[in-house]
Amino acid sequence: MMSMTCHTLDGRAVMDFVACGCSSNALLDRYSVRNYSKANSKGSCRGYGARLNRIRCGVSSMTTAETPVPKKADNALLNGVPEGLPQVLNLKKQSRKPVSLTNLFEIVADDLLTLNQNLQSIVGAENPVLMSAAEQIFGAGGKRMRPALVFLVSRATAELVGLKELTKEHRRLAEIIEMIHTASLIHDDVLDESDMRRGKETVHQMFGTRVAVLAGDFMFAQSSWYLANLENIQVIKLISQVIKDFASGEIKQASSLFDCDVELEEYLLKSYYKTASLIAASTKGAAVFSGVDNYVMEKMYDYGKNLGLSFQVVDDILDFTQSAEQLGKPAGTDLAKGNLTAPVIFALKKEPKLRDIIESEFSETGSLDEAIALVKACGGIEQAQELAKEKAHLAIQNLECLPKTAFRLALEDMVMFNLQRIE
């Protein structure tokens, strides 16, 4: 049996989640797998250790559909994670050493060095205040994960077509992606009223909201100008859609604050808009400039999408499990502001008291700490971990179209690095 749910926004296909009765055997040999199943979704928190025997295989793909996004999602998506997950990656059974970003990016270190040197000049020097704002966030310790992905996919796919060196379009794409990401962070911090980013003061905290908004707008505009100069209509459409997705994600989030009826489907769609869309466009855009066929392009898009979703779920888990010092911001920030993420959505299905606390908008002293404790006690963290591993499993599968080179290995290790953050 197979069931699926299609989601569209303004007629555009976004995601299709499928659950079926099979188990995948397509994982690479270097990864061990384990069948995961969820805690019993009914009853009290004391019973969350009960396991189901039925295992499902989860597949995620892009589809085209004309129907609008439904308010109530199909059970295939909403219950797919709670009722049992596919075989997914088990880090504890890996024989390889833990992955570090330093080692992971070493293979494209020269590419990243050139990118860092170019970023400031690309932003432009027309306005010293805007430049200072950009320098603040460029220098705030960012991982450069998105441009690194552009370089890794560019080199991995270039080998498929015999391309010996990256093109100027590959390099410009990486720079554009980092500018768009930086602009989105500046605006996110304004909307979220965040005072800290990566342990440093945010742009709006240092320069004021007006300058922060203008700095973000400026960087979006500058990146769009460079994007147009790439003169590739496929990539222009792809990246332009990302900027629209950012806005759609913020609107979805703002319209569902403190809404305890928010479904997992809606959370994943919002996460796609806010995080996975840019990563997917980055990886597909890199493949486009390598000149590979459409099948490989779409696989690279799916890789970026699944990695992005897994990455967002992990970030949302860490908001509950790490300290303020580790996060660079107060722990439980999303929950305090009414943004209900995967751990909370899972816990709400088990603990009615959690709903009461959230709907009161934490009006009583100590209620936020109590809510965080309930999320942990009811298995919300564990179920979110399984969701992150499911998406990681799919990302690994998406890479099977690539030759087994050091660049593909690095792309696989990017997935594993993300999961290590919650082990």
Salt bridges, closest charged atoms under 4 A:
ASP10 OD2 - LYS244 NZ 3.25
GLU83 OE1 - ARG54 NH2 3.77
GLU83 OE1 - ARG56 NH2 3.20
ASP111 OD2 - ARG155 NE 2.92
ASP111 OD1 - ARG171 NH1 2.87
GLU165 OE2 - ARG155 NH2 3.01
GLU165 OE2 - ARG171 NH2 3.42
GLU169 OE2 - LYS168 NZ 3.15
GLU175 OE1 - ARG172 NH1 2.85
GLU178 OE2 - ARG144 NH1 3.08
ASP189 OD1 - ARG197 NH2 2.80
ASP217 OD1 - HIS187 NE2 3.28
ASP245 OD1 - ARG12 NH2 2.61
GLU250 OE2 - LYS274 NZ 3.28
ASP261 OD1 - ARG355 NH2 2.88
GLU263 OE2 - LYS72 NZ 3.96
GLU265 OE2 - HIS7 ND1 2.68
GLU266 OE1 - LYS71 NZ 3.80
GLU298 OE2 - LYS284 NZ 2.66
ASP302 OD1 - LYS305 NZ 3.83
ASP315 OD1 - ARG421 NH1 2.84
GLU359 OE2 - ARG355 NH1 3.10
GLU370 OE2 - LYS353 NZ 2.56
GLU412 OE1 - ARG30 NH1 2.34
GLU412 OE2 - ARG408 NE 2.91
ASP413 OD1 - ARG30 NH2 3.12
ASP413 OD1 - ARG96 NH1 2.94
GLU423 OE2 - LYS389 NZ 3.33
